[in-house]
Amino acid sequence: MPNFSTSQAQELIQDAIENGTRHDGYQRTIALRDDYFTILFGFNWERFICRFPLRETIDDHRQKIALTHQNLSSTASLVEKKFGQISRIQDIKKGLNFEGTSKRDQQDLQDVLNDFGGEGSFQRGSLDDYLTLTYDQIALYDPNAFILYDFEPFNADAGERARPYGVLFTCQNVYNFRFTRGDLDYLLVATQVKYKNTDGIWQTVTDLICYAGPFAFRYYLDKQDGRADIPLTEDTFEATSGDLYRIVLFAPGIQRVPAVRLGYKPDPITGNLTCVSPAFHAALDLFKELIDLKAQNDIVSKKHGYPQQFKQSPPCPGEMNPETKFRDTCDNGINRRTNEICNACGGSGHLVHKSEQDTLIMDLPDNPEDWADLTKLVHTVKPELETITTYDDKIEKKKLEIVQTVFSSDQQIQVQGPSKTATEYTVSREDQNNTLLPFADHKSSVYKASVMHIAALMNISGEVKPLYEFPRDLKLTAMKDLYADMEAARKAGVGKEEISQIQDDINRKRYESDPVALQQYFIKKQHLPYISMALDEFEYNNASGLVPKDMAVLYANSDIVFGELEIERPDFYGLPFADRDALVSAKVKRLIDKLPKPVSLSGIPTAGSDKQTAMQQPAQSQFAVGDSVMPISGKEHMASHKGVTMTVTEIVPGENGGTYALKMPDGSIHKWYQGNELMSMTKST
């Protein structure tokens, strides 16, 4: 790290106080943060609405804003959810490697990482949980924010040690910083402090802190009105404005600034000094166009989206004067006697229907040809919906364009069914992966840097090497797409390895919130070699004698076997493979012993035999070996068995007419049909 002295740090702070000096990209980071925040949460969206001065007065513009329902946040949520999925990935490689670290230090570090909190956080959890709440969302709208790790005072003489926590500094509070070859040399931030003065009134002041690795300066603003959190110190700085700052030097005993920046995508406008949002920046202008279209659509809908009715009606005759018993004159809805709104017509100047009890009486002309056609007295104009529909289509296309731009491809949008709304489009896996992988990789860097900073602040002995790596394929596919992949793979006849991989992805998705269940699935898979095989294929191989009996029994009874083992041996999934395999084999053997035994074929009589010896059929057997049978309709074990004549080859006496092994026309053997599932097809029947 280049030399950065204490005197340079104080000059930096004092320059920020006296001259308002900030880093070169400061104003741009705030402006972009406000835009991203508006897109994501809809706050202050009105500033995105453009006014056309030649055709729109200020009052017209205000009315348009008042009639608009913003659609920025609902559109942005589609993008935000995609980025938020990285925290639900199961295949993240996590761990800590220690070299020369004492057992106590290892345990203390693990305790802090597993019970971590942030300044202002509403809950505690692991460091991973903290970053999920902080990084996954805030990095999208404030990529120039920093997380800094600090700790409260502790009593080292009593055996205590530092317990670091996270402090988030938004881009508004990041006054200055400098990176050299990727290392943060210093970080100057502002922090707001609230306190009660001597009069009991709440005050808010801004302190400045400069972190520079081995040391940190804090300038406490002292209004001399009873602020109680300022340490006793004689070192002060008085600004030209008259503000008095009390200076405190801290020496945390570390070499690097314990802070990480949330953003990673450089902003070329600031010479790559600052960062832009990986989710919203590329589509920033499109979002502004979207809300402008929505505003136009809403006002058009309000003006033209309802039927308009035109009526011919007689003029109002005026309301009855209770004193004179004559009607007062109604002049276009105004009672000329009282100079108030006429009660008879309600100010319209015409007689109109106001309820089902009203009757309009019109003078009938003497000439019948002058009589009015009553059907033409009322005309309803239907709303002009073509313009509204055009705006709706433009809005949906703009949403689609936003998603295309965010995920950087013209090919990643695929229609799901006949609908054409943007919410029913999905991002292709490849483009999704290409866009989200840098976001995931930077989270990995933030996590590892955070662990290193925490270990340094705790003065952990030896060397700590954190592991936190995302897979190159993030596997964020929806479950329905994975099932479609499985079906397509089976139809294409791909290798079992690929089918097994798809099956693994399905279970990763199924157990994404239950890592223990996912681990158990992979352990079970070690004992189930046919788990990836389709049921029809397995039954065919089993009937052809290609599957060992114990494997077939385990395949058919895996839930029973593993369910009993989980109860009998709670430590089953933690045992070595050989021990687990022995337990599984013992369970399978007991199941095999319970299966019915097949009848020997040695007693079948042969044609031309001098000694006619017929095999004694069990009383409960419905058919004999050699009989032709067919499955009863609706009781076929497989769809391919419907209407097929089979031959009995083995018999196991028992209930339901016995159990039978049947020879298929192609020579394969199917086991087992019950007697009450078959009907005889011999010539005698």
Secondary structure, 3 states (H helix, E strand, C coil): CCCCCHHHHHHHHHHHHHHCCCCCCHHHHHHHHHHHHHHHHCCCHHHHCCCCCCCCCHHHHHHHHHCCCCCHHHHHHHHHHHHHHHHHCCCCEEEEEEECCCHHHHHHHHHHHHCECECCCCCCECHHHHHHHHHHHHHHHCCCCEEEEECCCCCHHHCCCCCCEEEEECHHHEEEEEEECCEEEEEEEEEEEEEECCCCCEEEEEEEEEECCCCEEEEEEECCCCCCCCCCCCCEEECCCCCEEEEEEECCCCCCCCEEECCCEECHHHCCCCEECCCCCCCHHHHHHHHHHHHHHHHHHHHHCCCEEEECCCECCCCECCCCCCECCEECCEECCCCEECCCCCCCCECCCCCCCCCCCCCCCCCHHHCCCHHHCEEEECCCHHHHHHHHHHHHHHHHHHHHHHCCCCCCEEECCCCCCHHHEEECHHHHHHHHHHHHHHHHHHHHHHHHHHHHHCCCCCEEEEEEECCCCCCCCCHHHHHHHHHHHHHHCCCHHHHHHHHHHHHHHHCCCCHHHHHHHHHHHHHCCCCCCCHHHHHHHHHCCCCCHHHHHHHHCHHHHHHHHHHHCCCHHHCCHHHHHHHHHHHHHHHHHHCCCCCCCCCCCCCCCCCCCCCCCCCCCCCCCCCEEEECCCCCCCHHHCCCCEEEEEEECCCCCCEEEEECCCCCEEEEEEHHHEEECCCCC
